[in-house]
Amino acid sequence: MLPVLLIVDDEKATRDVLCSALEDDYEVYAAANGKAARAILESEPVDIMLTDLRLGGESGMDLIDYAQTLPQAPACIMMTAYGSPATAAEAKRHGAYYFVTKPLNLDEVELLLKRAAHTRSLEAENRALSASLRPTGGLDSMLGDSPQMQSIFNRIRQVAPTTATVLIEGETGTGKELVAKAIHSLSPRAKAKFVAVNCAALSPQLMESELFGHEKGAFTGALQRRIGRFEEAHGGTLFLDEIGEMDIPTQVKLLRVLAEKCIERVGSNESIPVNVRVVAATNRNLQDMVAAGTFRLDLYQRLNVISLHLPPLRERAGDIVLMANAFVQELCKENNKAPKTLTRDALELLRSFNWPGNVRQLRTAMEHGVVMSDSSLIQISDLPEYLANPHAETVSSTPQKNIHTDFKLDFTHSFNLEYIVQSTILRALEFTKGNRSQAAALLGINRRTLQRKMAESPSVFQQFLS
């Protein structure tokens, strides 16, 4: 099936020459003005539009603007006898793929049309990839066509209707909260509240009050009664993110709540029944923490009734293109941008990268591409520099185990725990040249935890806080 080409020019001679030269390779339509062109665009599935800049009293820019509003916008090429760098740049801002000056060189026009046709083919392929998975019922926000993710989806559907406590394990950025929300949405509790608590963002002093609430006057600053997250989530689901950051005293209290299904507000002896399903998540190895004495074995056993392990993005590279295309579509809408497409070279680069920050990092990279691209194509040059040049941000596409091999701890100076923690964080920050997100990923903690640790010792981390 031939690509459909629409030629728009108010000069009949130009239309006739182009139609005659191109009719063997394209299904050609011709229009002398914007009104006629819009009528064709509304009635025919045009793949490519070749339009003059000046159409009598109309502007080809306006016609391109109109074409970009169509459900399947054609690839647009602008022709003009009044070419300038400024005009070319403006045409690209309006959505033109290419810009060609008159008098026309037919060889150049044919080459640009072939490129545009190739781009259209790529767009169709990307749309098919993005549509290849249509999850339903609480999984709408999750993408993945790999066997690993299909297995995760099946387990979510299996455990969601139950009352079992779920522990979600996985590296930072793998989508643990999305899994928790999917479990809630597919459960009988879906009409009640989903309440999320980031344990890493709370100090031990605030954790108990945040979870269980407090009475007026329970401590300095407690000016009124406050219900905690367990009461807020009554009848629904409580998501405890980064549960590995919870201190031991709070772990003891949490264990009691899970066992007795009652809470006591700080400053009160009254037991309040709560009907809450707990879903916990961690990017740390809780079994190792149990062995080290920093996480209670009985609490681990209570939480780990059902375990879901989310694979890192580097272990399911087949999902990268699907997710990247979905993120681009979503971010174009969020940023009021015309639809954009990743080039083949850009897609290959994404496939080859290691993604230490996982899905969250991929989405951030796609947002960079959407914002920086000034055409309908997202090219390598529009993506973050560290993708093409791993040394620009030191966590490269080297497999993570090699990164950790290079990052070695030194205990020769002191076994003091505080010193070791500070030294380890400093080494990570130096290794990543101050990039906190990558340092946190390297350390196996989230960014907020890292920032809190740095804020606790500002003199130690002064060079990285400025």
Sequence and secondary structure as in RCSB ss.txt:
>XXXX:A:sequence
MLPVLLIVDDEKATRDVLCSALEDDYEVYAAANGKAARAILESEPVDIMLTDLRLGGESGMDLIDYAQTLPQAPA
CIMMTAYGSPATAAEAKRHGAYYFVTKPLNLDEVELLLKRAAHTRSLEAENRALSASLRPTGGLDSMLGDSPQMQ
SIFNRIRQVAPTTATVLIEGETGTGKELVAKAIHSLSPRAKAKFVAVNCAALSPQLMESELFGHEKGAFTGALQR
RIGRFEEAHGGTLFLDEIGEMDIPTQVKLLRVLAEKCIERVGSNESIPVNVRVVAATNRNLQDMVAAGTFRLDLY
QRLNVISLHLPPLRERAGDIVLMANAFVQELCKENNKAPKTLTRDALELLRSFNWPGNVRQLRTAMEHGVVMSDS
SLIQISDLPEYLANPHAETVSSTPQKNIHTDFKLDFTHSFNLEYIVQSTILRALEFTKGNRSQAAALLGINRRTL
QRKMAESPSVFQQFLS
>XXXX:A:secstr
   EEEEE S HHHHHHHHHHHTTTSEEEEESSHHHHHHHHHHS  SEEEEESEETTEEHHHHHHHHHTSTT  E
EEEEESS  HHHHHHHHHHTEEEEEESS  HHHHHHHHHHHHHHHHHHHHHHHHHTS    SS TT    SHHHH
HHHHHHHHHTTS   EEEE  TTS HHHHHHHHHHTSTTTTS EEEEEGGGS HHHHHHHHHEE TTSSTT  S 
EE HHHHTTTSEEEEETGGGS HHHHHHHHHHHHHSEE  BT    EE   EEEEEESS HHHHHHHTSS HHHH
HHHTTEEEE   GGG GGGHHHHHHHHHHHHHHHTT    EE HHHHHHHHH   TTHHHHHHHHHHHHHHH  S
SEE GGGS HHHH GGGSSS SS HHHHHHHS    SS   HHHHHHHHHHHHHHHTTT HHHHHHHHTS HHHH
HHHHHHSTTTTHHHH 
